Amino acid sequence: MTNPSYDERLKRFNDAVALKGPDRIPVIPINVHYFDTNNAGISNQDAMQKVEIRYKIWKEFVFQFGFDMAPVIGTFPSQLLEILEAKHYKWPGGALSANFPFQYVEQEYMLQDEYDSFLSNPADFTCRVLWPRKAQTLEPFHNLPPIHWMGMDPLSLGPFMTDPKLVNSFKSLIELGEVWQHWMEFDRTYSKDVEEEGFPLTYVVANGHTAFDVLADYYRGLRGIMLDMYQVPDKLLAAIDLFTHMLLESLITEARLSGNPRVPLWLHRGQDQLMSPEQYEKFYWPSLQKLILGLVEAQLTPIPYFQGDNTLRLPYMKELPKGKAPIHFDIVDRKQARKIIGGHQCFWGNIPASVMVTGTADQVKDDIKQLIDTFGDTGGLIIDASSAIPDEAKPENVTAMLEAVFDYGLGG
């Protein structure tokens, strides 16, 4: 195997996205959580606490496997959660044992009867209501005056800075910033090392969700938002419209500042089993389509990552501009995907996680051969597991992903 340059690897990806038939079908896990550290014998707790060790292992992992792009680290320092005394996450070394992955704690952090308060002043609601519910350290923020009132004159903040609890909260935020800066120094250093060795990063800071998923995950919870579709649909749609604008603005700004045009969108509440076609057309697709089109118009590359089964959503994907938004699949009927979006959008994924974890290298290769037989002649195929690289994947199965492409996937 040759060692292609940065430009060669980037061209291979861009050609696959644009359906131009690259010199070889690329193999690109979009990110990695704990596979690399597990493979190095490091606990999940240490992976989230010892940042320098984490990045050294990640760099060695990138060089060892030689993917066509460097998968981004999908974890973050647990010290950030400790400083916040976070209630919306559980993490190894905290409430979880050392080898558990971190977990998001889904709850109704915003109640249904609080929509009006949120919509009237999202920043105020987030700062004084939402954050205190998610972080023990920020509970004193409940005592701040409404931000729209306080914002009239910064002097009005002064009296509240005499509250010892609030002062401690702000001191904790300073500590949070220091830890974040320390983390980013390692991220910049090691990312530069990887890129200088010829590996583009899949993405940098610009990634997120569509508006419905933001509300479902971080505000209302799945149960809450499912009720909202029936009980307060107009308020839900108003919040979706608000978030769509905010998300688009934020993602474009972050991508441009980072210099990396690739923007993953993690999509999971719109899968086939969670909402009807009518609900999808009303609450999910319009905002997602607007977000993707806005990113494309900004000369960026949105990467919709459809989690769960999205076979019924394939016709909507055909509405996206051709060759502009590579679609990463978790579960999908491949024959239907070929029929509907083959030759219209790059197919990314979707080797089952079960095969990567419990299967053999030959089974991985057989699955990739099926992918190549199905999509190889469309000009747009990128190989990855359904959920990037599972934490418990067998190393020989990860190696098999690359070997299979050289066995079956040479040529455009």
C-alpha positions, 0 to 999 in steps of 0.5 A: 500500500502506498502512502498518499499525500494530504491532497490525494486523500482529500481529492479521493473524498471530494471525488466520491462526494461529487460522484466523480469516481475516485481512484479508489473507494475511500475508507473513512470512519467519521469519528472514534470514541473509545476504539483506539484507547480500548485497543491500546489497553486504556480505560474509558475513564483514563481516555476522558481524564488524561488528555495528552495520553488520549491524543497520543493514542489517537495519533498512533491509531490514525497512522496505524490504520491509514484511513483516507481521513483521520476520524475525529475524537468523539469524546471530551475531557471529563474534567469539564463535566466535573467542574460543572457538576453536570446532571445531564451526563454520566461519565466513566469515573463519575457515576459510571465504572471505568470502562463504561462510555459516557452517557447523556441523561435525557429529561424534560429540561424544558416543560411544555408550558415553558414554550412561551417563555423560551420563545420570547427570550431564548437566551434568557431562558437558556441561561437562567432556567435551562443551564441551572437544571443541567449543571449544579454549579450553575444553579445560582444563575436562577438568581440573575435578573432577566437578561433583557433587563440586565442588558440595558446597562452592564452596571446592573450586573454589579449588585448580583456579583456580591452574591457569593454563590453567583461569584463561585459559579463564575469562578467555576466558568473561568476554570471551565475555560482554562480546562477547555483551552488546555484541551484545545492546545492538545487538539490543535497540536496533534491535529496539525501533526496528523494533517502534516502526515497527509491525513485530512480531518473528517471535520473540526468543530462544526457539527450538530443536529437538526432543529427537531433533534436539538429540541428533543435531545436538549430541551423536551426529551423524546416523550415530551416532543412526541406529545408536543406534536399533538398538543402544541404543534404550533409552538413546536414549529415556532421553536423549530423555525427559531433553531433552524436559523440559529443552527445555520448561522452557528454552523456556517460561522464555526466551519469558516473559522475552522477552515474545514468545510465538512459539517456532520449533522447527527440525525436520529429522531426522524427515523422510520420507527419514531414518526409517521410520514406525515409527521416527518413532512411537517416537523422534521424534513422542512427544517433539515432540508433548509439547514442542508441547503443553507450549508451547501449555499455557503460552499460547505459540505453537510454530512447528514448522518441518519441514525436508525432505519431511514429507508422510508426517508430515501425519497426526501434525500433525492430532493437534495442537490446532486453530489453535494451532501454525502449521506452516512447511513446506519440502517437502510435497505441498500437496494432501495438506496441504490434505486432512489439515491444511487448516482444522486448522492454519495452513500457512506456507511453502513457495515453493521456494528454487530459484524464489526464487533462479533463477526470475522474479518471475512464477514466484514469483507463480504459485507463491503463487497456487497456495498461495492457491488451495489454502489461501486459504479455510481461514482459515490461510495465511502466505506464505514461502519454503521456507527463509525468504529464501534468501541468494541470492534475487533482490530482485525475487522477494522483492518479488514475494512481497508483490505477489502477495498484493495481487494474489491475496490480499486478503480473509479 
